[in-house]
């Protein structure tokens, strides 16, 4: 049986080449998880 680690991520790194989509995803992540660090790479 497969086990999953359901620990919340403390850091989110977003990779993408479409700046409006990347910045929109960053805004959503920051709204849902304000305690996490969200960087654009």
Backbone torsions as a table, in degrees:
resi	resn	phi	psi	omega
1	UNK	NA	139.8	-178.6
2	UNK	-85.6	134.7	177.3
3	UNK	-106.6	142.4	-179.7
4	UNK	-116.8	142.3	175.3
5	UNK	-93.0	107.9	-175.7
6	UNK	-95.2	23.9	178.3
7	UNK	-69.8	136.2	-179.4
8	UNK	-66.5	138.8	177.7
9	UNK	-72.7	140.8	178.1
10	UNK	-97.6	-14.9	-178.3
11	UNK	-140.2	136.6	177.8
12	UNK	-123.1	130.2	176.8
13	UNK	-117.7	125.9	-177.3
14	UNK	-108.7	126.4	176.1
15	UNK	-113.6	137.5	176.9
16	UNK	-177.6	165.0	-179.9
17	UNK	-115.4	1.4	178.1
18	UNK	-111.3	98.8	-171.1
19	UNK	-55.9	-43.6	179.4
20	UNK	-61.0	-37.8	179.3
21	UNK	-70.2	-42.9	-179.9
22	UNK	-62.0	-45.4	-179.4
23	UNK	-68.8	-31.9	176.1
24	UNK	-67.8	-41.8	177.3
25	UNK	-63.8	-40.3	177.8
26	UNK	-60.8	-42.8	179.2
27	UNK	-63.4	-40.1	179.0
28	UNK	-66.3	-44.4	179.6
29	UNK	-61.8	-44.1	179.9
30	UNK	-65.7	-33.0	178.5
31	UNK	-72.0	-38.6	-177.5
32	UNK	-81.2	-33.1	-177.0
33	UNK	-133.5	73.6	-177.5
34	UNK	-64.9	-19.9	-179.5
35	UNK	-80.9	-13.9	-178.5
36	UNK	-90.5	152.6	175.6
37	UNK	-87.7	131.6	-178.4
38	UNK	-126.4	112.6	-177.7
39	UNK	-115.6	150.0	174.3
40	UNK	-103.5	126.5	-178.8
41	UNK	-111.4	NA	NA
